[in-house]
Amino acid sequence: MKFHTFALFTAFVLGLPTLASAQSFDCISGNATCTTAESLVSWSLTGNVFKISNKAGATNASFIRNIYFDTSAGMGVSPLGSVGTVSFSSGGNPANLPGGNTVQFASNANWTSSNPGSKWGVNAGESISFTLTGVSLANFANGSMRVGVHLQGLPGGASDSLISTVSAVPEPESYALMLAGLGLMGAIARRRHHKNA
């Protein structure tokens, strides 16, 4: 394959929109802090690594205390290390399930931070990762795989429960990559045209 053709193909692939970028959670607990909670937590799936991030600033005391997975047959979830010195163990508190039966959320795998208090969760600026098996973004889109989190330490000491959602529209970063790819394709085409002339 000639270099120009290879570069053209690479630019096109890099420019394709993707749903692998950061995804959001929907707040389902109905508290006054829901809007704040939704802006603090995001998730991504890269290959089979599922990552949950607390995007709060350093002065924000919010922390993720519980994580729940609602899976279908053939799916597996296992933690990929710990968050700093914090370990998450299996067996979250059912009382903190994201919405419980009101959103038909069945928790098949639960994790809770090993000790209570804001020092022992996924704090501001931290993230935690899990290895998923038998799961793709399509499973999130059709509801066969859902994730819930319980966020504590919000303003006034409030807590909220959130559940994963999938964006139907590519993230801005995807558009930027697509434009960069198209620009590179155009530059290659112009260079080939001048060379042939």
N, C-alpha and C positions, 0 to 999 in steps of 0.2 A: 504494500500500500504506500503510495507516495506521501511525503511529509505533509503537503498542503491538504490532501484529502483527509489524512489522519487528524490534522489540526482542526479542520472544518467539522469533522464528526465530533471531536472532543469538545469543541466550543458549543455545539448544539446540545450535546448531552449535559454539559455543565449548566446550560441555560434553561433546561427544562424545569418547570415549576415542580415543587415537591411538598408533600404533607409531612415530611420528617422533621420539620422545624418545630419550635415551641408551640405547644397546644395549651388550651385553657381548661379551667375547671369551672363548673357552675355551682354557685352557692345554693343550697337547698334547705337550709335550716330556717330561713325566714326572719333572721334577726336583723337589727338595724345596721350591723357591721358587715352585711353580706357584700356590698359593693367593694368595701375595703379588702375583704378576704379574697375575693375573686382576682383582684389585681396583684395579690402577693404570691400566689402559688401557680406554677406552670409545670408541664410535663413534656417529655419528648421520648420518641422511640427510634433508636438508631441501631439498625440490625436487630438483635434480640436484647439489647440493653435498654431498659426502661428507667428513665431518670426523673425524679421529682425534685423541683427546686423551690426554695423559699427566697423570693426576689426582694424581700423587705430590706430597707436600709439598716445600717448598723445600729441606729438609735431605736429601731422598732423591736419591741419585745415579743412579737408573735413567734410561735414555734409549732411545728407539726408534731403532734403527740401520737396519733394513731394513723395507720395506713391499712386499707382494706382492698382486697381484690375479689371481684365477682367474675368467676371463670366458667367456661363450658368444658365439656368432656374433651380430654386430650391436651388441655393446656396446663402448663406448669409455671410456678413462680418460686424463685429463690433469691435471697438477699445477696448482693454483690459487695461484700465488705461492710464497713460501718461508717458512720459520720463522725470523724474525729475520734474522740474517746467514747462516743455514745454508741451503744449497741441496741438494735431493735430485736426483740424476741417475739416468737409466734404466740398468738393468743391475745388479741386486743379485747378491750372491754365492749361487749355487745351493746351497752347503753349508748355508746358513741357511734354506732353505725350510721352512715350518711343517709338519713331519712328513713331508714328501716324499710318496712313494707310499703310506705307511701310512695316510694320510687321503685318498688320491686327490686331492691338491691339485696342479693343473697351473698353474704360474705363467705367465700370458700377458703380464703387465706388472709389471716390478720397478723399485723405486727404492731407492737407498741414499744415506745421507748423504755429502756430498762429501769429508769428512775423518774419520779415525778419532778415537776418544776421546769422552768424555762431553760435551765442549763442542760437539760437532758433530752431535748427534742431536736428536730432539724431547725436550727435557728436561722436568723437573718443571714443571707449570703451563702448558706450551706445547701447541699443537695444530698440525696440518697439514691442509690441505683439498685435495680433488681434485674436478674436474668430471666427472661420470659421464653418459654418453649411453646411452639404451636400457635403463635400469635403474630398477627400483622395489623397494620392500621385499619384494614378492612374489618377486622373483628371489633375494633372500637366503634367504627362507623355503624355497624349493624347491631351493636349492643350485646354481642356475645362475649365481650370482654370490657369490664368497667372497673374503674379504680376510684376509691373514695378516700378522703383525708379528713382528719379532725384537727382544726387549727385553733390553738389556744393563745392567750396572752394578747388578744386584740384590745383596742381602746376600751377603758373601763373594765378590763378583766374579762371581756366577753369571749365566747368561742363560737365557731361556726363549722358546719360540715359541708364539704364540697364533693362533687362527683365529676369524673372526667367527661369532656366533650371533644369532638373532632371538628376542626375548622373545615368548611366546605370550600373555602377560598384560600389559595396559596398565601403564605405570609409575605410581607414586604421584602424580606431577604430573598425569597424565591424570585420575585420580580426583578430584583437587582441582578441576580445571577443570570436570569434569562436575557436581560438587556445587555449585560456584559458579553454573553455568548453571541448574541446577534451582532454586536459591534465588532467582535473579533472576526465573525464570518464575513462581514462587509469589508473589513480591512484586507482580509485574504483575497476576496474576490477582486478588489481594486488592484491589489498588487499583481495578481495573475493577469488582469486585463492590460495593465501597463507593460508587463513583461512580454506578453504576446504581441502588443503593438510595436 
